Amino acid sequence: MYRPWLHRLALFTAVATFILICMGGLVTSTDSGLAVPDWPTTFGYNMFLYPLSKTVSGFLFSVDPNLQADLDNSNLSAGLRMALKKNGVLASENVIISTEQRGSRWKITDKANERTYTLIKSVERLDVYVHGVLYEHSHRLIGSIVGFLTIALMVSIWARDTRKWMKWLGVIALVAVIAQGVMGGLRVTNLSRVLAIIHACFAQAFFALIASLALFTSRSWLQTPVKIETTDAARLRNLSLITLGLIYIQFIFGAVLRHTGNQLAAHLLFAGLVTIHIFLLLRRILKNYPANSPLVQLTWLLSGLLAVQLTLGFGAYLAEFTAFGIGVAPVVGVIITTAHVAIGALMLVVSVILTLNVFRFTSRSELFASRGLVSDEVSA
């Protein structure tokens, strides 16, 4: 039975999750993942009570202004290093110091600890600011909202949905959001790039799960579908599953690339495989299922997202891996890379919904056919 409020809650949770993924992409693009060094607190405050003024400015603390010695010469004096350590900032040995305004303003980039600071000198003090607090703190708050929404969704499904498998999907979603939150926290406290990669990949899987719950609670899904009897069903199902799998593997290599700078070749290889399989999927559906509006519309949407994604990917490559990126404003690079993550997430969700609809509308009339990456769709 269709319940409008349950479907709206699932949709709202999916939208909130997408916003969370966008914010997570922004955190990574701006190197803000460790802007807040503690968890689940924020600089010792209850997460929900951290002052907005500090969030916006990133102000940490002040030290003796005389400790600025050697900053203009790109050196971090022992006294300033000790003062930073006393206030909880453990700077690595190989920090990069750049003078933004001689004698009064410096930028310290600590790549080993993935944090960037700005030091500003006034008459009576030397103020220390950390970059990215707004992004990272907002990411945590939105994550909390998604967690609360997922709890509400799970309780609502158990209370009103009669399908047992839906109830367990609700439980899986709750466990997944808890695990995702814990992974995000451990990534901060353990300074782990591996956890950062897993956290990024798991976020996409969670988004796909919540989008599936939104689909399963929709009016269109709950209506009895008109099955299409065709000998093509197994091939279409195979192709949609392979395409979905390739998109997710592409995400894994993308996460590795964003967090470590490695696996560019693998990322490009799977981008090519995804492109080929989406083309094959579009061709097969337009040829054999032109009257099925949901399949046609979803495939065209996936193809359109692919075109945007390839354009963004090319822009990200130029900005991050070529000399052309030197002349690009940092904000442009951040926008491109963050949008690349967001469009990729939408591609995964559309692919999941398309695959679910393929299985829903078609009847299996033959065994699964090809199992290769580039299947015999080319000759079909």
matplotlib code that plots the C-alpha trace (Angstrom):
import matplotlib.pyplot as plt

x = [0.0, 1.3, 2.0, 2.8, 4.4, 6.7, 7.8, 8.4, 10.5, 12.6, 13.0, 14.0, 16.6, 18.0, 18.3, 20.0, 22.4, 23.2, 23.9, 26.2, 28.1, 28.5, 29.8, 32.1, 33.5, 34.0, 35.9, 38.3, 38.7, 39.7, 41.9, 39.6, 39.2, 41.3, 40.5, 38.8, 41.2, 38.9, 35.8, 32.9, 33.6, 34.6, 37.6, 36.4, 32.9, 29.7, 29.4, 26.0, 27.2, 30.4, 30.2, 29.3, 31.8, 34.7, 33.3, 33.4, 36.7, 38.6, 40.3, 42.1, 44.2, 46.7, 50.4, 53.2, 53.8, 57.6, 57.4, 57.1, 60.9, 62.1, 58.6, 59.5, 62.4, 60.1, 61.3, 59.3, 61.2, 61.5, 59.7, 56.7, 56.6, 56.5, 53.7, 51.6, 52.2, 51.1, 47.8, 47.2, 48.8, 51.4, 53.1, 55.2, 58.8, 58.4, 55.8, 55.7, 55.6, 54.7, 54.7, 51.4, 52.2, 55.8, 56.0, 52.3, 50.7, 51.9, 50.4, 51.6, 50.8, 51.3, 50.7, 51.7, 48.8, 46.6, 46.0, 46.7, 47.0, 47.2, 49.1, 48.2, 50.3, 48.8, 50.5, 49.8, 49.4, 50.0, 46.6, 46.5, 43.7, 43.0, 41.5, 38.3, 36.6, 33.3, 33.4, 34.3, 32.0, 29.1, 29.9, 29.5, 26.3, 24.7, 25.9, 24.0, 20.9, 21.1, 21.6, 18.4, 16.5, 17.6, 16.5, 13.1, 12.9, 13.7, 11.1, 8.5, 9.1, 8.8, 5.7, 3.8, 5.4, 4.2, 7.0, 9.5, 12.4, 11.7, 11.9, 15.3, 16.5, 15.6, 17.7, 20.6, 20.3, 20.5, 23.5, 25.2, 24.7, 26.1, 29.1, 29.7, 29.7, 32.1, 34.4, 34.4, 35.4, 38.1, 39.5, 40.1, 41.4, 43.7, 44.8, 44.1, 43.9, 42.7, 39.7, 39.1, 39.0, 36.6, 34.5, 34.1, 33.2, 30.8, 29.0, 28.2, 26.8, 24.7, 23.3, 22.3, 20.6, 18.6, 17.6, 16.5, 14.3, 12.8, 12.0, 10.5, 8.1, 7.0, 3.6, 5.0, 7.0, 4.0, 1.8, 1.8, 4.3, 3.5, 6.1, 7.8, 8.2, 11.4, 14.4, 16.5, 15.8, 18.9, 21.3, 19.7, 19.9, 23.5, 24.4, 22.7, 24.4, 27.8, 27.4, 26.4, 29.4, 31.8, 30.5, 31.1, 34.6, 35.2, 34.3, 36.8, 39.6, 38.4, 38.5, 42.0, 43.1, 41.6, 43.1, 46.5, 47.1, 47.6, 45.7, 45.0, 45.5, 43.0, 40.5, 40.8, 40.5, 37.3, 35.9, 36.3, 34.6, 31.7, 31.3, 31.2, 28.7, 26.4, 26.4, 25.6, 22.8, 21.3, 21.4, 19.8, 17.0, 16.2, 16.2, 14.3, 12.3, 11.3, 7.8, 9.0, 9.2, 10.8, 13.7, 14.2, 14.1, 16.5, 18.9, 18.9, 19.4, 22.3, 23.8, 23.4, 25.0, 27.9, 28.5, 28.6, 30.9, 33.4, 33.6, 34.1, 36.7, 38.6, 38.6, 39.7, 42.6, 43.7, 43.5, 45.2, 47.7, 48.9, 50.7, 47.5, 46.2, 48.9, 46.9, 43.5, 42.1, 41.9, 38.2, 37.6, 39.5, 37.4, 34.2, 35.1, 36.3, 33.4, 30.9, 32.7, 32.0, 28.3, 27.6, 29.3, 27.0, 23.9, 25.2, 25.5, 22.0, 20.4, 22.2, 20.8, 17.3, 17.6, 18.9, 16.1, 13.5, 15.1, 14.6, 11.1, 9.9, 11.5, 10.9, 13.8, 13.5, 17.0, 20.1, 22.6, 24.6, 27.9, 30.0, 32.8, 33.4, 32.9, 30.2, 28.9, 26.5, 28.8, 27.7, 24.1]
y = [0.0, 3.4, 5.7, 9.3, 10.5, 7.4, 8.0, 11.7, 10.8, 8.4, 11.1, 13.7, 11.4, 10.7, 14.4, 15.1, 12.2, 13.8, 17.1, 15.3, 13.7, 17.1, 18.5, 15.5, 16.2, 19.8, 18.8, 16.6, 19.2, 21.9, 19.5, 20.2, 16.6, 17.2, 20.8, 19.7, 17.3, 15.8, 13.6, 13.3, 16.7, 19.8, 21.5, 20.1, 21.5, 19.5, 19.2, 21.0, 23.8, 24.9, 28.7, 29.7, 32.6, 30.2, 27.9, 30.7, 32.2, 29.0, 30.8, 28.5, 30.4, 33.2, 33.0, 35.4, 37.6, 37.4, 33.7, 34.7, 34.4, 33.0, 32.8, 35.3, 33.0, 30.0, 28.4, 27.3, 28.3, 25.8, 28.3, 28.6, 24.9, 24.3, 26.9, 25.3, 21.8, 23.2, 24.3, 20.9, 21.6, 18.9, 20.3, 17.8, 18.4, 19.3, 22.0, 24.5, 28.2, 30.9, 34.6, 36.3, 39.6, 40.1, 40.6, 40.1, 37.2, 33.7, 30.4, 27.1, 24.0, 20.7, 18.0, 15.1, 16.0, 17.3, 20.7, 24.3, 27.3, 31.0, 33.1, 36.7, 39.1, 42.0, 44.3, 42.1, 38.6, 36.1, 34.6, 31.0, 30.1, 26.7, 26.4, 24.4, 24.4, 25.6, 22.8, 20.0, 21.1, 21.5, 18.0, 16.6, 18.4, 17.3, 13.8, 13.9, 15.1, 12.2, 9.8, 11.1, 10.9, 7.3, 6.4, 8.0, 6.2, 2.8, 3.2, 4.3, 1.4, -1.1, 0.6, 1.0, -1.1, -4.7, -6.1, -8.0, -7.4, -3.7, -3.8, -5.4, -3.0, -0.2, -2.0, -2.3, 1.4, 2.3, 0.0, 1.5, 5.1, 4.3, 2.5, 5.5, 8.0, 5.9, 5.5, 9.2, 9.8, 7.2, 8.7, 11.9, 10.4, 7.8, 10.1, 7.2, 7.8, 4.2, 4.9, 8.1, 6.1, 3.5, 6.3, 7.9, 4.6, 3.5, 6.9, 6.2, 2.8, 4.2, 6.9, 4.1, 2.2, 5.2, 6.0, 2.4, 2.8, 5.9, 3.9, 1.0, 3.3, 5.2, 4.8, 3.6, 0.8, -0.4, -0.6, -4.0, -3.7, -4.8, -7.6, -7.6, -11.1, -11.1, -13.3, -10.3, -10.0, -11.9, -9.8, -6.6, -7.6, -8.6, -5.4, -3.2, -5.1, -4.9, -1.2, -0.6, -2.6, -0.6, 2.7, 1.6, 0.3, 3.7, 5.3, 3.2, 4.3, 7.8, 7.9, 6.4, 9.1, 12.0, 10.9, 9.6, 10.9, 7.3, 5.1, 7.7, 5.1, 2.7, 5.6, 6.6, 2.9, 2.4, 5.7, 4.3, 1.0, 2.9, 5.0, 2.0, 0.1, 3.0, 3.5, -0.2, 0.0, 3.0, 1.3, -1.9, -0.2, 2.2, -0.7, -3.3, -1.4, 2.0, 1.9, 1.5, 5.1, 4.5, 2.6, 5.0, 8.1, 6.6, 5.5, 9.0, 10.6, 8.3, 9.2, 12.9, 12.6, 10.7, 13.5, 16.1, 13.8, 13.3, 17.1, 17.6, 14.8, 16.4, 19.7, 18.1, 16.4, 19.7, 21.4, 18.8, 17.0, 19.4, 22.7, 24.3, 24.0, 26.5, 29.4, 28.2, 29.9, 27.4, 28.0, 26.8, 23.6, 23.0, 23.6, 21.2, 18.4, 18.7, 18.7, 15.6, 13.8, 15.0, 14.0, 10.6, 10.0, 10.8, 8.4, 5.6, 6.2, 6.4, 3.2, 1.5, 2.6, 1.7, -1.8, -2.3, -1.3, -3.6, -6.6, -5.4, -5.0, -7.9, -11.6, -14.0, -16.2, -17.3, -18.0, -15.1, -14.6, -12.8, -12.1, -10.0, -6.4, -5.4, -8.0, -9.4, -6.4, -5.0, -7.6, -7.8]
z = [0.0, -1.0, 1.9, 0.7, 3.9, 4.1, 0.5, 1.2, 4.3, 2.2, -0.5, 2.1, 3.6, 0.1, -0.7, 2.7, 1.9, -1.5, 0.2, 2.7, -0.1, -1.8, 1.5, 1.9, -1.6, -0.7, 2.5, 0.4, -2.3, 0.2, 2.3, 5.3, 6.5, 9.6, 10.2, 13.4, 15.1, 17.7, 17.5, 18.4, 20.0, 18.0, 19.6, 23.0, 22.5, 22.1, 18.3, 18.3, 20.7, 18.9, 18.4, 14.9, 15.0, 15.5, 12.8, 10.2, 11.1, 12.1, 15.0, 17.3, 19.9, 20.3, 21.2, 22.1, 18.9, 19.5, 18.5, 14.8, 14.5, 11.2, 9.7, 7.0, 6.2, 5.9, 9.1, 12.1, 15.3, 18.1, 20.4, 18.1, 17.5, 21.2, 21.7, 19.0, 20.6, 24.0, 22.3, 20.7, 17.3, 16.4, 13.3, 11.3, 10.6, 6.9, 7.0, 4.1, 5.2, 2.8, 3.6, 2.6, 4.1, 5.3, 9.1, 9.8, 7.9, 7.1, 5.8, 7.1, 5.1, 7.0, 4.4, 6.6, 9.0, 6.2, 7.8, 6.8, 9.1, 8.8, 11.4, 11.8, 13.9, 15.8, 18.3, 21.3, 20.0, 17.2, 16.2, 14.8, 12.4, 10.8, 7.3, 6.6, 10.0, 8.4, 5.8, 8.2, 11.0, 8.6, 7.2, 10.7, 11.4, 8.1, 8.9, 12.2, 10.4, 8.0, 11.0, 12.7, 9.4, 8.9, 12.4, 11.6, 8.3, 9.8, 12.6, 10.1, 7.8, 10.7, 11.9, 8.6, 5.8, 5.7, 3.5, 5.7, 3.3, 3.5, 7.3, 7.1, 4.5, 7.0, 9.6, 7.2, 6.5, 10.2, 10.7, 7.7, 8.8, 12.2, 10.7, 8.3, 11.2, 13.2, 10.2, 9.7, 13.3, 13.3, 10.1, 12.1, 15.3, 13.6, 10.7, 8.4, 4.6, 4.2, 6.4, 4.4, 1.2, 2.7, 4.2, 0.7, -1.0, 1.7, 1.5, -2.2, -1.3, 1.5, -0.9, -3.3, -0.5, 0.6, -3.0, -3.4, -0.3, -1.8, -5.0, -3.1, -1.2, -4.4, -6.0, -9.3, -7.7, -5.6, -8.7, -10.5, -13.4, -16.9, -17.5, -20.9, -22.3, -24.4, -25.1, -24.5, -20.7, -19.5, -21.6, -20.5, -16.9, -17.3, -19.0, -16.4, -13.6, -15.2, -15.8, -12.2, -11.0, -13.3, -12.0, -8.4, -9.1, -10.8, -7.5, -5.6, -7.9, -7.8, -4.0, -4.0, -6.6, -4.6, -1.3, -2.4, -5.9, -7.2, -9.6, -12.3, -15.0, -13.4, -12.9, -16.6, -17.7, -15.8, -17.0, -20.5, -19.6, -18.0, -21.1, -23.4, -21.3, -20.9, -24.6, -25.1, -22.5, -24.2, -27.6, -26.4, -24.5, -27.4, -29.8, -27.9, -25.3, -26.9, -25.5, -21.9, -20.7, -17.3, -18.8, -21.7, -19.6, -17.0, -19.6, -21.3, -17.9, -17.2, -20.6, -19.9, -16.5, -18.2, -20.6, -17.8, -15.7, -18.6, -19.0, -15.3, -15.2, -18.1, -16.2, -13.0, -14.8, -16.3, -12.9, -10.9, -13.1, -15.8, -16.0, -17.0, -13.5, -12.2, -13.8, -12.5, -9.5, -6.5, -6.1, -9.7, -9.0, -5.9, -7.7, -10.5, -8.3, -5.9, -8.8, -10.2, -7.0, -6.9, -10.5, -10.0, -7.0, -9.2, -11.9, -9.3, -8.0, -11.5, -12.5, -9.3, -10.0, -13.7, -12.8, -10.3, -12.9, -15.5, -13.2, -12.3, -15.9, -17.6, -17.3, -17.4, -20.4, -20.8, -18.7, -18.1, -21.2, -21.4, -18.3, -19.8, -19.1, -22.7, -23.5, -26.7, -26.7, -29.4, -31.8, -30.7]

ax = plt.figure().add_subplot(projection="3d")
ax.plot(x, y, z, "-o")
ax.set_aspect("equal")
plt.show()
